[in-house]
Amino acid sequence: MNNDVFLPEMKINVPVDGGNLAVFRYGADGGHPVLLIHGITSSNRAWQWIAQGLIERGLSPYAVDLRGRGDSSDLPGPFGQRAHVKDLIAVMDHLGFASMDVIGHSSGAFVGVALLGIAPERVKRLVMIDGGIQFPLPEGVTIEQVIGYVLGPAFARLAMTYESKQAYREYWKVQPAFVRGWSTGLDEYVDYDLRGKPPVMKSSVNPKSVQDDTAENFRAFDLNQETLKNLKDEVLLIRAERGLQNEETALYPWPILTAELTKFPKVRLETVADTNHYDLVINTYGAEKCVNLICGEAKI
């Protein structure tokens, strides 16, 4: 596993409401199928590093571009967890899999929980990477305030324009999350997201999909809680030690998370030291740790 570009072997267009959902198979066909669900402003290219490790262990990763992102950016709403679940069921049907192992990062982990809650027969095993556990909104705090606080620059960039691919790369490179340095794989990650022609280029992500998905994460609180309380099989939660912008406070602060997990005895928590919310997935160091946890003690 390395930080160089690792491209999918195949793109698959899956018919869904409003058009085609883009799905990308990394590596060869024929291995144990794994469905990969990216974060709220991300794309299939976020899985380059973890996909390499899964393939080395004989698995076949299928990474989606969720509705409103990447090559699925032209798909219309409605957005939100239930819309994504419907799309993912269509993906499994199209690929011919009655069920799949599911790995979700960040907001993608919430979609994975919703999929397990709505269609449990379609999920063999669920892994949540720094996401999936829902905290209730503090009294007096609005969803809009949470979007601004949690997503920060990730949301702001969607309204910006860029003169070139290089300009977009430079925007990303200075973000605090990338303390481990840049790579050609990250070039590919951000280049794939950029759409349009110079000098007016924008992120592929539909801002409304981000707003609706974030709001739905809170509105689906009961579904999230009931699904995790009633788990029949163990679910692995991999937590980054630091936050979205590499701050000391993690997305899931330790005391709050451990108290919350007392309600979910089937959730097994593993914290990866010296990682933040992003480089836990889009860097070789974090990805190797995740793959070892996913494929180590609890075999897929």
Phi and psi in degrees as GROMACS dihedral restraints (atoms count N, CA, C in turn):
[ dihedral_restraints ]
;  ai    aj    ak    al  type     phi  dphi    fc
    3     4     5     6     1  -144.3    20    10
    4     5     6     7     1   179.5    20    10
    6     7     8     9     1   -91.7    20    10
    7     8     9    10     1     3.2    20    10
    9    10    11    12     1   -73.1    20    10
   10    11    12    13     1   166.0    20    10
   12    13    14    15     1   -59.8    20    10
   13    14    15    16     1   134.5    20    10
   15    16    17    18     1  -132.5    20    10
   16    17    18    19     1   103.1    20    10
   18    19    20    21     1   -92.5    20    10
   19    20    21    22     1   153.6    20    10
   21    22    23    24     1   -64.7    20    10
   22    23    24    25     1   154.2    20    10
   24    25    26    27     1   -79.3    20    10
   25    26    27    28     1   -31.2    20    10
   27    28    29    30     1  -152.2    20    10
   28    29    30    31     1   141.6    20    10
   30    31    32    33     1  -103.7    20    10
   31    32    33    34     1   135.4    20    10
   33    34    35    36     1  -123.2    20    10
   34    35    36    37     1   124.2    20    10
   36    37    38    39     1   -92.7    20    10
   37    38    39    40     1   119.5    20    10
   39    40    41    42     1  -107.3    20    10
   40    41    42    43     1   121.0    20    10
   42    43    44    45     1   -64.2    20    10
   43    44    45    46     1   126.2    20    10
   45    46    47    48     1  -138.7    20    10
   46    47    48    49     1   177.2    20    10
   48    49    50    51     1   -58.3    20    10
   49    50    51    52     1   121.5    20    10
   51    52    53    54     1    94.8    20    10
   52    53    54    55     1    -5.4    20    10
   54    55    56    57     1   151.5    20    10
   55    56    57    58     1  -142.0    20    10
   57    58    59    60     1  -116.9    20    10
   58    59    60    61     1   136.0    20    10
   60    61    62    63     1   -93.5    20    10
   61    62    63    64     1   132.0    20    10
   63    64    65    66     1   -84.7    20    10
   64    65    66    67     1   127.7    20    10
   66    67    68    69     1  -127.2    20    10
   67    68    69    70     1   138.9    20    10
   69    70    71    72     1  -124.3    20    10
   70    71    72    73     1   126.1    20    10
   72    73    74    75     1   -94.3    20    10
   73    74    75    76     1   123.8    20    10
   75    76    77    78     1   -93.0    20    10
   76    77    78    79     1   131.5    20    10
   78    79    80    81     1    77.6    20    10
   79    80    81    82     1  -172.1    20    10
   81    82    83    84     1   -78.5    20    10
   82    83    84    85     1   159.6    20    10
   84    85    86    87     1   -76.0    20    10
   85    86    87    88     1   162.7    20    10
   87    88    89    90     1   105.4    20    10
   88    89    90    91     1   -15.0    20    10
   90    91    92    93     1   -82.4    20    10
   91    92    93    94     1   177.9    20    10
   93    94    95    96     1   -62.8    20    10
   94    95    96    97     1   122.4    20    10
   96    97    98    99     1   -76.7    20    10
   97    98    99   100     1   136.7    20    10
   99   100   101   102     1  -131.0    20    10
  100   101   102   103     1   130.5    20    10
  102   103   104   105     1   -97.6    20    10
  103   104   105   106     1   125.8    20    10
  105   106   107   108     1  -110.4    20    10
  106   107   108   109     1   127.3    20    10
  108   109   110   111     1  -119.3    20    10
  109   110   111   112     1   117.3    20    10
  111   112   113   114     1   -79.3    20    10
  112   113   114   115     1   175.6    20    10
  114   115   116   117     1   -78.6    20    10
  115   116   117   118     1  -176.5    20    10
  117   118   119   120     1   -70.1    20    10
  118   119   120   121     1   -29.7    20    10
  120   121   122   123     1  -120.9    20    10
  121   122   123   124     1    30.8    20    10
  123   124   125   126     1  -112.5    20    10
  124   125   126   127     1  -158.6    20    10
  126   127   128   129     1  -159.8    20    10
  127   128   129   130     1  -178.5    20    10
  129   130   131   132     1   -59.1    20    10
  130   131   132   133     1   -26.7    20    10
  132   133   134   135     1   -68.9    20    10
  133   134   135   136     1   -12.7    20    10
  135   136   137   138     1   -67.2    20    10
  136   137   138   139     1   -16.0    20    10
  138   139   140   141     1   -97.0    20    10
  139   140   141   142     1     7.5    20    10
  141   142   143   144     1   -51.8    20    10
  142   143   144   145     1   -44.2    20    10
  144   145   146   147     1   -77.0    20    10
  145   146   147   148     1   -47.4    20    10
  147   148   149   150     1   -67.3    20    10
  148   149   150   151     1   -37.3    20    10
  150   151   152   153     1   -58.2    20    10
  151   152   153   154     1   -40.5    20    10
  153   154   155   156     1   -57.7    20    10
  154   155   156   157     1   -46.4    20    10
  156   157   158   159     1   -65.7    20    10
  157   158   159   160     1   -37.8    20    10
  159   160   161   162     1   -66.8    20    10
  160   161   162   163     1   -41.0    20    10
  162   163   164   165     1   -63.3    20    10
  163   164   165   166     1   -40.4    20    10
  165   166   167   168     1   -60.0    20    10
  166   167   168   169     1   -21.7    20    10
  168   169   170   171     1  -102.0    20    10
  169   170   171   172     1    14.2    20    10
  171   172   173   174     1    87.3    20    10
  172   173   174   175     1    15.9    20    10
  174   175   176   177     1   -99.7    20    10
  175   176   177   178     1   160.6    20    10
  177   178   179   180     1  -117.6    20    10
  178   179   180   181     1   100.9    20    10
  180   181   182   183     1   -82.3    20    10
  181   182   183   184     1   134.2    20    10
  183   184   185   186     1  -117.3    20    10
  184   185   186   187     1   115.6    20    10
  186   187   188   189     1  -108.9    20    10
  187   188   189   190     1   127.6    20    10
  189   190   191   192     1   -91.3    20    10
  190   191   192   193     1   155.4    20    10
  192   193   194   195     1   -99.4    20    10
  193   194   195   196     1   108.7    20    10
  195   196   197   198     1   -60.7    20    10
  196   197   198   199     1   155.5    20    10
  198   199   200   201     1   -49.0    20    10
  199   200   201   202     1   124.1    20    10
  201   202   203   204     1    95.9    20    10
  202   203   204   205     1     4.2    20    10
  204   205   206   207     1  -135.5    20    10
  205   206   207   208     1   155.6    20    10
  207   208   209   210     1    51.7    20    10
  208   209   210   211     1  -134.1    20    10
  210   211   212   213     1   -77.5    20    10
  211   212   213   214     1     0.0    20    10
  213   214   215   216     1  -104.6    20    10
  214   215   216   217     1    13.5    20    10
  216   217   218   219     1   -67.9    20    10
  217   218   219   220     1   -23.3    20    10
  219   220   221   222     1   -82.7    20    10
  220   221   222   223     1    -7.9    20    10
  222   223   224   225     1   -67.7    20    10
  223   224   225   226     1   135.7    20    10
  225   226   227   228     1   -80.2    20    10
  226   227   228   229     1   169.7    20    10
  228   229   230   231     1   -70.7    20    10
  229   230   231   232     1   176.5    20    10
  231   232   233   234     1   -73.3    20    10
  232   233   234   235     1   151.4    20    10
  234   235   236   237     1  -104.6    20    10
  235   236   237   238     1  -164.2    20    10
  237   238   239   240     1    99.4    20    10
  238   239   240   241     1   168.0    20    10
  240   241   242   243     1   -58.8    20    10
  241   242   243   244     1   -44.0    20    10
  243   244   245   246     1   -67.1    20    10
  244   245   246   247     1   -35.3    20    10
  246   247   248   249     1   -65.9    20    10
  247   248   249   250     1   -42.2    20    10
  249   250   251   252     1   -65.8    20    10
  250   251   252   253     1   -39.9    20    10
  252   253   254   255     1   -60.3    20    10
  253   254   255   256     1   -43.9    20    10
  255   256   257   258     1   -59.8    20    10
  256   257   258   259     1   -42.5    20    10
  258   259   260   261     1   -63.4    20    10
  259   260   261   262     1   -42.2    20    10
  261   262   263   264     1   -69.4    20    10
  262   263   264   265     1   -34.0    20    10
  264   265   266   267     1   -64.6    20    10
  265   266   267   268     1   -39.1    20    10
  267   268   269   270     1   -63.1    20    10
  268   269   270   271     1   -36.9    20    10
  270   271   272   273     1   -61.8    20    10
  271   272   273   274     1   -48.0    20    10
  273   274   275   276     1   -62.8    20    10
  274   275   276   277     1   -42.2    20    10
  276   277   278   279     1   -61.7    20    10
  277   278   279   280     1   -44.0    20    10
  279   280   281   282     1   -64.8    20    10
  280   281   282   283     1   -38.3    20    10
  282   283   284   285     1   -79.0    20    10
  283   284   285   286     1   -15.0    20    10
  285   286   287   288     1    85.5    20    10
  286   287   288   289     1    25.4    20    10
  288   289   290   291     1  -108.5    20    10
  289   290   291   292     1   123.9    20    10
  291   292   293   294     1   -67.6    20    10
  292   293   294   295     1   -32.2    20    10
  294   295   296   297     1  -155.3    20    10
  295   296   297   298     1   162.1    20    10
  297   298   299   300     1  -144.8    20    10
  298   299   300   301     1   156.4    20    10
  300   301   302   303     1   -71.8    20    10
  301   302   303   304     1   144.5    20    10
  303   304   305   306     1  -128.0    20    10
  304   305   306   307     1   129.5    20    10
  306   307   308   309     1  -124.5    20    10
  307   308   309   310     1   124.3    20    10
  309   310   311   312     1  -124.6    20    10
  310   311   312   313     1   139.9    20    10
  312   313   314   315     1  -109.1    20    10
  313   314   315   316     1   133.2    20    10
  315   316   317   318     1    58.6    20    10
  316   317   318   319     1  -124.0    20    10
  318   319   320   321     1   -60.6    20    10
  319   320   321   322     1   -28.8    20    10
  321   322   323   324     1   -62.3    20    10
  322   323   324   325     1   -27.7    20    10
  324   325   326   327     1   -69.2    20    10
  325   326   327   328     1   -35.1    20    10
  327   328   329   330     1   -64.9    20    10
  328   329   330   331     1   -39.6    20    10
  330   331   332   333     1   -63.3    20    10
  331   332   333   334     1   -39.7    20    10
  333   334   335   336     1   -61.3    20    10
  334   335   336   337     1   -42.0    20    10
  336   337   338   339     1   -63.6    20    10
  337   338   339   340     1   -42.9    20    10
  339   340   341   342     1   -62.3    20    10
  340   341   342   343     1   -40.6    20    10
  342   343   344   345     1   -60.8    20    10
  343   344   345   346     1   -43.6    20    10
  345   346   347   348     1   -64.5    20    10
  346   347   348   349     1   -37.9    20    10
  348   349   350   351     1   -72.4    20    10
  349   350   351   352     1   -38.0    20    10
  351   352   353   354     1   -85.0    20    10
  352   353   354   355     1   -38.4    20    10
  354   355   356   357     1  -135.9    20    10
  355   356   357   358     1    68.1    20    10
  357   358   359   360     1   -59.1    20    10
  358   359   360   361     1   -26.8    20    10
  360   361   362   363     1   -69.3    20    10
  361   362   363   364     1   -14.5    20    10
  363   364   365   366     1   -92.6    20    10
  364   365   366   367     1    -6.7    20    10
  366   367   368   369     1  -115.1    20    10
  367   368   369   370     1   113.0    20    10
  369   370   371   372     1   -75.3    20    10
  370   371   372   373     1   -44.8    20    10
  372   373   374   375     1  -152.2    20    10
  373   374   375   376     1   142.0    20    10
  375   376   377   378     1  -118.0    20    10
  376   377   378   379     1   132.2    20    10
  378   379   380   381     1  -121.7    20    10
  379   380   381   382     1   128.3    20    10
  381   382   383   384     1  -109.5    20    10
  382   383   384   385     1   125.1    20    10
  384   385   386   387     1  -109.3    20    10
  385   386   387   388     1   107.4    20    10
  387   388   389   390     1    48.4    20    10
  388   389   390   391     1    49.1    20    10
  390   391   392   393     1  -177.2    20    10
  391   392   393   394     1   177.3    20    10
  393   394   395   396     1    97.3    20    10
  394   395   396   397     1   -22.1    20    10
  396   397   398   399     1   -97.0    20    10
  397   398   399   400     1   119.5    20    10
  399   400   401   402     1   -97.0    20    10
  400   401   402   403     1   127.5    20    10
  402   403   404   405     1   -97.6    20    10
  403   404   405   406     1   143.8    20    10
  405   406   407   408     1   -67.6    20    10
  406   407   408   409     1   151.7    20    10
  408   409   410   411     1   -65.1    20    10
  409   410   411   412     1   131.5    20    10
  411   412   413   414     1   -60.3    20    10
  412   413   414   415     1   149.7    20    10
  414   415   416   417     1   -59.3    20    10
  415   416   417   418     1   131.2    20    10
  417   418   419   420     1    86.8    20    10
  418   419   420   421     1    -4.7    20    10
  420   421   422   423     1   -98.8    20    10
  421   422   423   424     1   131.6    20    10
  423   424   425   426     1   -93.8    20    10
  424   425   426   427     1   162.2    20    10
  426   427   428   429     1   -61.6    20    10
  427   428   429   430     1   -38.5    20    10
  429   430   431   432     1   -61.6    20    10
  430   431   432   433     1   -39.7    20    10
  432   433   434   435     1   -64.5    20    10
  433   434   435   436     1   -38.5    20    10
  435   436   437   438     1   -66.0    20    10
  436   437   438   439     1   -41.5    20    10
  438   439   440   441     1   -57.6    20    10
  439   440   441   442     1   -47.7    20    10
  441   442   443   444     1   -64.8    20    10
  442   443   444   445     1   -38.0    20    10
  444   445   446   447     1   -75.8    20    10
  445   446   447   448     1   -46.8    20    10
  447   448   449   450     1   -77.8    20    10
  448   449   450   451     1   -46.1    20    10
  450   451   452   453     1   -82.9    20    10
  451   452   453   454     1   -35.5    20    10
  453   454   455   456     1    50.8    20    10
  454   455   456   457     1  -126.4    20    10
  456   457   458   459     1   -59.6    20    10
  457   458   459   460     1   -27.8    20    10
  459   460   461   462     1   -61.0    20    10
  460   461   462   463     1   -34.3    20    10
  462   463   464   465     1   -84.1    20    10
  463   464   465   466     1   -38.7    20    10
  465   466   467   468     1   -61.0    20    10
  466   467   468   469     1   -35.7    20    10
  468   469   470   471     1   -65.9    20    10
  469   470   471   472     1   -20.1    20    10
  471   472   473   474     1   -67.5    20    10
  472   473   474   475     1   -24.3    20    10
  474   475   476   477     1   -91.3    20    10
  475   476   477   478     1    -5.7    20    10
  477   478   479   480     1   -89.8    20    10
  478   479   480   481     1   156.6    20    10
  480   481   482   483     1  -115.2    20    10
  481   482   483   484     1   156.7    20    10
  483   484   485   486     1  -134.5    20    10
  484   485   486   487     1   141.9    20    10
  486   487   488   489     1   -75.0    20    10
  487   488   489   490     1   -25.2    20    10
  489   490   491   492     1  -162.8    20    10
  490   491   492   493     1   171.0    20    10
  492   493   494   495     1   -59.9    20    10
  493   494   495   496     1   -40.7    20    10
  495   496   497   498     1   -62.9    20    10
  496   497   498   499     1   -37.9    20    10
  498   499   500   501     1   -64.4    20    10
  499   500   501   502     1   -38.2    20    10
  501   502   503   504     1   -68.6    20    10
  502   503   504   505     1   -40.0    20    10
  504   505   506   507     1   -60.0    20    10
  505   506   507   508     1   -43.5    20    10
  507   508   509   510     1   -64.9    20    10
  508   509   510   511     1   -34.3    20    10
  510   511   512   513     1   -59.5    20    10
  511   512   513   514     1   -43.8    20    10
  513   514   515   516     1   -72.5    20    10
  514   515   516   517     1   -39.9    20    10
  516   517   518   519     1   -59.6    20    10
  517   518   519   520     1   -29.2    20    10
  519   520   521   522     1   -88.4    20    10
  520   521   522   523     1    -1.6    20    10
  522   523   524   525     1   -67.2    20    10
  523   524   525   526     1   137.6    20    10
  525   526   527   528     1   -59.7    20    10
  526   527   528   529     1   -22.7    20    10
  528   529   530   531     1   -64.6    20    10
  529   530   531   532     1   -21.8    20    10
  531   532   533   534     1   -98.7    20    10
  532   533   534   535     1    48.7    20    10
  534   535   536   537     1   -68.4    20    10
  535   536   537   538     1   -20.9    20    10
  537   538   539   540     1   -81.7    20    10
  538   539   540   541     1    -0.6    20    10
  540   541   542   543     1   100.4    20    10
  541   542   543   544     1   173.7    20    10
  543   544   545   546     1  -100.3    20    10
  544   545   546   547     1   166.8    20    10
  546   547   548   549     1  -154.5    20    10
  547   548   549   550     1   165.1    20    10
  549   550   551   552     1   -66.2    20    10
  550   551   552   553     1   -29.2    20    10
  552   553   554   555     1   -63.4    20    10
  553   554   555   556     1   -38.0    20    10
  555   556   557   558     1   -71.6    20    10
  556   557   558   559     1   -32.9    20    10
  558   559   560   561     1   -55.0    20    10
  559   560   561   562     1   -47.8    20    10
  561   562   563   564     1   -63.4    20    10
  562   563   564   565     1   -41.4    20    10
  564   565   566   567     1   -58.3    20    10
  565   566   567   568     1   -48.0    20    10
  567   568   569   570     1   -80.3    20    10
  568   569   570   571     1   -33.9    20    10
  570   571   572   573     1   -61.3    20    10
  571   572   573   574     1   -40.8    20    10
  573   574   575   576     1   -62.5    20    10
  574   575   576   577     1   -33.7    20    10
  576   577   578   579     1   -74.1    20    10
  577   578   579   580     1   -23.7    20    10
  579   580   581   582     1   -83.7    20    10
  580   581   582   583     1   131.4    20    10
  582   583   584   585     1  -128.9    20    10
  583   584   585   586     1   159.9    20    10
  585   586   587   588     1   102.1    20    10
  586   587   588   589     1  -168.8    20    10
  588   589   590   591     1  -123.7    20    10
  589   590   591   592     1   145.3    20    10
  591   592   593   594     1   -59.1    20    10
  592   593   594   595     1   143.1    20    10
  594   595   596   597     1   -98.6    20    10
  595   596   597   598     1    16.9    20    10
  597   598   599   600     1  -120.9    20    10
  598   599   600   601     1    93.3    20    10
  600   601   602   603     1  -122.7    20    10
  601   602   603   604     1   147.5    20    10
  603   604   605   606     1  -138.4    20    10
  604   605   606   607     1   163.5    20    10
  606   607   608   609     1   -62.5    20    10
  607   608   609   610     1   147.9    20    10
  609   610   611   612     1   -70.8    20    10
  610   611   612   613     1   -16.8    20    10
  612   613   614   615     1   -73.6    20    10
  613   614   615   616     1   127.8    20    10
  615   616   617   618     1   -76.5    20    10
  616   617   618   619     1   115.7    20    10
  618   619   620   621     1   -56.6    20    10
  619   620   621   622     1   -32.6    20    10
  621   622   623   624     1   -66.1    20    10
  622   623   624   625     1   -33.7    20    10
  624   625   626   627     1   -63.8    20    10
  625   626   627   628     1   -35.6    20    10
  627   628   629   630     1   -68.7    20    10
  628   629   630   631     1   -46.4    20    10
  630   631   632   633     1   -61.0    20    10
  631   632   633   634     1   -46.7    20    10
  633   634   635   636     1   -68.3    20    10
  634   635   636   637     1   -39.7    20    10
  636   637   638   639     1   -66.9    20    10
  637   638   639   640     1   -40.8    20    10
  639   640   641   642     1   -64.1    20    10
  640   641   642   643     1   -44.8    20    10
  642   643   644   645     1   -61.7    20    10
  643   644   645   646     1   -41.1    20    10
  645   646   647   648     1   -66.0    20    10
  646   647   648   649     1   -32.6    20    10
  648   649   650   651     1   -57.7    20    10
  649   650   651   652     1   -35.2    20    10
  651   652   653   654     1   -83.5    20    10
  652   653   654   655     1   -37.0    20    10
  654   655   656   657     1   -68.4    20    10
  655   656   657   658     1   -25.5    20    10
  657   658   659   660     1   -92.0    20    10
  658   659   660   661     1    22.8    20    10
  660   661   662   663     1   -54.8    20    10
  661   662   663   664     1   -45.9    20    10
  663   664   665   666     1   -64.1    20    10
  664   665   666   667     1   -42.2    20    10
  666   667   668   669     1   -61.0    20    10
  667   668   669   670     1   -44.9    20    10
  669   670   671   672     1   -59.9    20    10
  670   671   672   673     1   -48.5    20    10
  672   673   674   675     1   -65.6    20    10
  673   674   675   676     1   -45.6    20    10
  675   676   677   678     1   -65.3    20    10
  676   677   678   679     1   -38.7    20    10
  678   679   680   681     1   -62.4    20    10
  679   680   681   682     1   -46.0    20    10
  681   682   683   684     1   -74.5    20    10
  682   683   684   685     1   -30.4    20    10
  684   685   686   687     1   -69.7    20    10
  685   686   687   688     1   -31.4    20    10
  687   688   689   690     1  -105.7    20    10
  688   689   690   691     1    24.5    20    10
  690   691   692   693     1   -60.8    20    10
  691   692   693   694     1   136.4    20    10
  693   694   695   696     1   -92.6    20    10
  694   695   696   697     1   -31.9    20    10
  696   697   698   699     1  -119.1    20    10
  697   698   699   700     1   159.2    20    10
  699   700   701   702     1   -65.3    20    10
  700   701   702   703     1   139.4    20    10
  702   703   704   705     1  -117.2    20    10
  703   704   705   706     1   130.6    20    10
  705   706   707   708     1   -90.2    20    10
  706   707   708   709     1   128.0    20    10
  708   709   710   711     1  -112.5    20    10
  709   710   711   712     1   116.4    20    10
  711   712   713   714     1  -101.7    20    10
  712   713   714   715     1   122.4    20    10
  714   715   716   717     1  -112.5    20    10
  715   716   717   718     1   136.5    20    10
  717   718   719   720     1   -80.6    20    10
  718   719   720   721     1   147.6    20    10
  720   721   722   723     1   -74.5    20    10
  721   722   723   724     1   -26.8    20    10
  723   724   725   726     1  -123.7    20    10
  724   725   726   727     1   177.8    20    10
  726   727   728   729     1   -90.1    20    10
  727   728   729   730     1  -165.7    20    10
  729   730   731   732     1   -65.9    20    10
  730   731   732   733     1   -35.8    20    10
  732   733   734   735     1  -107.0    20    10
  733   734   735   736     1    30.6    20    10
  735   736   737   738     1    66.5    20    10
  736   737   738   739     1    16.6    20    10
  738   739   740   741     1   -71.7    20    10
  739   740   741   742     1   158.3    20    10
  741   742   743   744     1   -63.1    20    10
  742   743   744   745     1   -33.3    20    10
  744   745   746   747     1   -78.3    20    10
  745   746   747   748     1   117.7    20    10
  747   748   749   750     1   -70.1    20    10
  748   749   750   751     1   160.6    20    10
  750   751   752   753     1   -56.7    20    10
  751   752   753   754     1   -36.6    20    10
  753   754   755   756     1  -113.1    20    10
  754   755   756   757     1    90.8    20    10
  756   757   758   759     1   -59.1    20    10
  757   758   759   760     1   138.3    20    10
  759   760   761   762     1   -54.9    20    10
  760   761   762   763     1   -52.8    20    10
  762   763   764   765     1   -63.3    20    10
  763   764   765   766     1   -39.4    20    10
  765   766   767   768     1   -68.7    20    10
  766   767   768   769     1   -43.4    20    10
  768   769   770   771     1   -65.9    20    10
  769   770   771   772     1   -46.6    20    10
  771   772   773   774     1   -63.3    20    10
  772   773   774   775     1   -35.0    20    10
  774   775   776   777     1   -65.8    20    10
  775   776   777   778     1   -41.3    20    10
  777   778   779   780     1   -65.2    20    10
  778   779   780   781     1   -37.7    20    10
  780   781   782   783     1   -70.3    20    10
  781   782   783   784     1   -12.4    20    10
  783   784   785   786     1   -62.7    20    10
  784   785   786   787     1   -22.5    20    10
  786   787   788   789     1   -80.3    20    10
  787   788   789   790     1   -15.7    20    10
  789   790   791   792     1  -124.9    20    10
  790   791   792   793     1    76.6    20    10
  792   793   794   795     1   -64.0    20    10
  793   794   795   796     1   -18.3    20    10
  795   796   797   798     1   -89.8    20    10
  796   797   798   799     1    -0.5    20    10
  798   799   800   801     1   -91.1    20    10
  799   800   801   802     1   120.0    20    10
  801   802   803   804     1   -98.9    20    10
  802   803   804   805     1   121.7    20    10
  804   805   806   807     1   -96.9    20    10
  805   806   807   808     1   131.8    20    10
  807   808   809   810     1  -131.3    20    10
  808   809   810   811     1   127.5    20    10
  810   811   812   813     1  -103.6    20    10
  811   812   813   814     1   131.0    20    10
  813   814   815   816     1   -97.1    20    10
  814   815   816   817     1   114.1    20    10
  816   817   818   819     1   -65.6    20    10
  817   818   819   820     1   151.0    20    10
  819   820   821   822     1    58.6    20    10
  820   821   822   823     1    41.8    20    10
  822   823   824   825     1  -135.6    20    10
  823   824   825   826     1   154.4    20    10
  825   826   827   828     1  -114.8    20    10
  826   827   828   829     1   180.0    20    10
  828   829   830   831     1   -56.6    20    10
  829   830   831   832     1   -32.8    20    10
  831   832   833   834     1   -91.3    20    10
  832   833   834   835     1   -50.3    20    10
  834   835   836   837     1   -74.6    20    10
  835   836   837   838     1    -3.2    20    10
  837   838   839   840     1   -62.3    20    10
  838   839   840   841     1   -26.4    20    10
  840   841   842   843     1  -116.8    20    10
  841   842   843   844     1   -44.4    20    10
  843   844   845   846     1  -102.1    20    10
  844   845   846   847     1    46.0    20    10
  846   847   848   849     1  -156.8    20    10
  847   848   849   850     1   147.0    20    10
  849   850   851   852     1   -58.7    20    10
  850   851   852   853     1   -43.4    20    10
  852   853   854   855     1   -57.7    20    10
  853   854   855   856     1   -54.8    20    10
  855   856   857   858     1   -65.7    20    10
  856   857   858   859     1   -42.1    20    10
  858   859   860   861     1   -61.6    20    10
  859   860   861   862     1   -41.0    20    10
  861   862   863   864     1   -62.7    20    10
  862   863   864   865     1   -40.1    20    10
  864   865   866   867     1   -63.5    20    10
  865   866   867   868     1   -43.2    20    10
  867   868   869   870     1   -62.8    20    10
  868   869   870   871     1   -47.5    20    10
  870   871   872   873     1   -62.3    20    10
  871   872   873   874     1   -39.8    20    10
  873   874   875   876     1   -62.4    20    10
  874   875   876   877     1   -39.0    20    10
  876   877   878   879     1   -69.5    20    10
  877   878   879   880     1   -41.2    20    10
  879   880   881   882     1   -67.5    20    10
  880   881   882   883     1   -42.2    20    10
  882   883   884   885     1  -105.6    20    10
  883   884   885   886     1     4.4    20    10
  885   886   887   888     1   -85.6    20    10
  886   887   888   889     1  -100.1    20    10
  888   889   890   891     1   -61.0    20    10
  889   890   891   892     1   -45.8    20    10
  891   892   893   894     1   -99.5    20    10
  892   893   894   895     1    98.0    20    10
  894   895   896   897     1   -69.4    20    10
  895   896   897   898     1   139.0    20    10
